[in-house]
Amino acid sequence: MNQAPTNPLALIAELTHRCPLHCVYCSNPLELQSRSNELSTETWFRVFQEAANLGVLQADFTGGEPLARTDIVDLVRAARAAGLYVNLITSGLPLEESKLAALVAAGLDHIQLSFQGAREEISNEISGAKSHAQKLRVLEWVKQHRIALTLNFVIHRRNIDQLEEMVALTETSSATRIEFANVQYYGWAFANRENLLPTRQQLDRSMAIIKREQERLEGRIRVEYVVPDYYAKYPKPCMGGWGRKLMLITPSGEALPCHAAQVISGLSFENVKARRLRDIWERSAAFQKFRGEDWMQEPCKTCDRREQDFGGCRCQAFLLAGDATATDPVCSLAPLRPKVDAILAAVNPASVSAGAGLAPPAAELLTRPSWLYRPNPT
Amino acid sequence: MTLELSSRPHLAPGCRLGENNQQRILQMPERALRLNGPSLEIVTRCDGKHTVQQIVSELQQIYSKAQPQKVEEDILGYLALLQKERALDFIPASATEA
């Protein structure tokens, strides 16, 4: 019923769920895999080779904290040898300078270092760990070893007013890219949503700052901004469309079309231990499920934008509408958009209707929320 | 951003030439560009040795049927685009050869 897929471009290798941080918006599922379930070094080697054969260009090593794997240098070397561009997404916490040198020698192409803020206090609050000072040390090592660097700041209500400080921090580093990624509401972030969603006023201000900084830094640092889609008019083309561009492998070897896909009930996922990557990509039921347009409901089915955003995010549809085939409720055309508007109204008390755009932040914003922290699996 | 004709472009950290299914590509953090014909000719010369002027001259010879002025404009536009993407750095003429 679906057209033959093109090949995937990126492989997201979730090497482990173990992590020294406990970020309140972690994209890992609520049910974390333990170390004993993790794929072996040899299986990952095979997966990298199969991915390259399938046409994948880039491997994103992530987790959890990928450096928690003791074989990380071997994994980088193998992925690079298979012909992949190797990107390490890390908190920088378990890193030492000698380890960085070994990773660079093994062929690591790029590091994406995550920051929880520009200031020690908020960073440690969000990550539930003392993490900020170590990240600053890592910035110096990265500069010494001349490896390409992106700084990634996850943005939310508690730090969105500090974008300028984050840019200033980036300018002291050797980074050529900054990613300001507003939290997307899945997993742990979904559980902490009411304390993470920025206000509309905060968002508007942030957009103006980003535009100004993009112009100022053009040619030196690329500034990318991902807005929270609850505030968008149309949904994001999640992962570039279901089963169109990306493949994610969980620590235990399950192949998913995206980080959150396991929340959708009724889907079962194939494991790379049992099936070849090409087979999974081309034929597995989970990857076929939302390819093409046959599954779509109205208004998506006849919408002019359906080839642009593919109806939005299936996981978000499931989380908010209880139906993975529904139009993503963040879409202004979605029948369930009022549900998203109600969520936004709760974090934008009266200010919109009263036109009180310059009102000071509510006292609640200044006090520390009771976060649900993500634990570290054994 | 103006490009100095005497500067020498080279690939920025994290950017390298690759190949996939016989297609040459420029790999960068989070993205990849397909390179064909002129774009491949340009990028392979971004080696920190060729000046922008030399790249222009060499491509004007390769594409001798095209208008030289048009070739130059296209090259400068493409280099500016790659710089904006942060795929290129430029060594100024005043610097000693890297």
Interface residues (C-beta under 8 A of the other chain):
Chain A: L9 G55 L57 Q58 G83 Y85 N87 D109 H110 Q112 R146 I147 A148 L149 T150 S174 T176 R177 E218 G219 R220 I221 R222
Chain B: M1 A12 P13 G14 C15 R16 G18 E19 N20 N21 I25 Q27 P29 E30 A32 Q83 K84 E85 R86
